[in-house]
Amino acid sequence: MEQLAIFGGEPVRKTPISYGHQYIDDADIEAVANVLRSDALTCGPKVTELEKRLCEVTGANYVVMVSNGTAALHLAAMAAGITKGDEVIVTPLTFAASANCILYCGGTPVFADVKRDTYNIDPESIRSHITEKTKAVVAVDFTGQAVELDEIRQICKEHNLMLIEDAAHAIGTQYKNKKVGSIADFTTFSFHPVKTVTAGEGGAIATNDEKLYHRLLRLRSHGITRNPDEMVHPTDAMWYNEQVELGYNYRMTDFQAALLLSQLDKLDRFIERRTQIVKRYNEAFAECPELVLQREIPESKTARHLYVIQLNPELLTCTRREFFDALYAENVHVQVHYLPVYWHSYYEKLGYPKGLCPNAEYLYEHVMSIPLFYSMTDEDVESVITAIKKVLAYYRR
Ligand SMILES: *Cc1c(COP(=O)(O)O)cnc(C)c1O
């Protein structure tokens, strides 16, 4: 049997490949440079143009650009009315920001478990965690696959809860032929470089509600308004603006907006290539019983952000740690998504015990995300498959 690189053998890949990477072309660079040569550097015409474009991409009536995906979640949570004493139900299998936004508002995150096969929040678990104090649900489209939006929306309707969909992974995904962004009360996006399209840093909130939209605009810029209808002391003085609540500076710059507009020109291409790679992985791993693959639900036409493999410990002699390290040594730089949020020491100190969500905890211990990004060549894809099969063969029971 071929010696693993971790034990001194030759690595499958000569150069490392990471689990995600941005793709920037000359058009992107030109778009940014053009803004830098213009008059408006921040929150100007490019941001407005981008908001219109994202309305088309997401099917939402309104989109507000902000400085990053975390700011988008924060403002969505504020506009959802989350405040001290409120409970908000959230998945633990996510980046911490999905729950932190609840803490920012003084609310209490309540973790509902995920389904063991789809990795998305389980509507039944949401139902079982509802109390008098529950105000909202934060649902994450993990890896880009849409959560069970019909079921979750029904629960929210019955209990008068706001639904925030964290779609940081899911730009371009459709649920039952409706675009993600047009369905929940708020849908948030992130444009960090590792996501499907990037602004360097950037975020967006999509909503169909005009009132909430105006609130989001105001919160993005200090809680200050120029609209006399929103003022306590309205005047027609041209210079007058008024802070009517406590907001933030979460504005996006125009050069970031220009970058994202240029990236969105490539979104269909990006998704098509990612879909091809996913198909190739699915095919290659179908013959590996040691790997469990994420179940795809037919309701979601998924624009895939992550490809997660799950180890079947009954058929392997290694731990997840050993498998991860072996792949790393083969120059396949995998990553783990995610540490259950309440396992972070900060949440532990807040009093969340281990064992709250057994499925999320099990998944955390057995999954890793393998390389998936637009600019991977077919050779890259095959090398990842070869490396995984090599490590599987070594540790097969
Ligand atoms: C990336 C991400 C965020 C945070 O987005 P930033 O733009 O990095 O602030 C939030 N939720 C999920 C699920 C993410 O993947």
The ligand as an SDF file (V2000), in Angstrom:
LIG
                    3D

 15 15  0  0  0  0  0  0  0  0999 V2000
  -19.3120   33.8210    6.5330 C   0  0  0  0  0  0  0  0  0  0  0  0
  -20.5180   33.6050    7.3650 C   0  0  0  0  0  0  0  0  0  0  0  0
  -21.0450   34.6160    8.1860 C   0  0  0  0  0  0  0  0  0  0  0  0
  -20.3520   35.9240    8.4450 C   0  0  0  0  0  0  0  0  0  0  0  0
  -20.0900   36.6710    7.3480 O   0  0  0  0  0  0  0  0  0  0  0  0
  -18.9160   37.7890    7.3930 P   0  0  0  0  0  0  0  0  0  0  0  0
  -19.0900   38.4810    6.0980 O   0  0  0  0  0  0  0  0  0  0  0  0
  -17.6220   37.0460    7.5030 O   0  0  0  0  0  0  0  0  0  0  0  0
  -19.1670   38.6590    8.5530 O   0  0  0  0  0  0  0  0  0  0  0  0
  -22.2170   34.3490    8.8650 C   0  0  0  0  0  0  0  0  0  0  0  0
  -22.8380   33.1670    8.7600 N   0  0  0  0  0  0  0  0  0  0  0  0
  -22.3410   32.1630    8.0040 C   0  0  0  0  0  0  0  0  0  0  0  0
  -23.0770   30.8740    7.9320 C   0  0  0  0  0  0  0  0  0  0  0  0
  -21.1520   32.3450    7.3100 C   0  0  0  0  0  0  0  0  0  0  0  0
  -20.6550   31.3320    6.5850 O   0  0  0  0  0  0  0  0  0  0  0  0
  1  2  1  0
  2  3  1  0
  2 14  2  0
  3  4  1  0
  3 10  2  0
  4  5  1  0
  5  6  1  0
  6  7  2  0
  6  8  1  0
  6  9  1  0
 10 11  1  0
 11 12  2  0
 12 13  1  0
 12 14  1  0
 14 15  1  0
M  END
$$$$
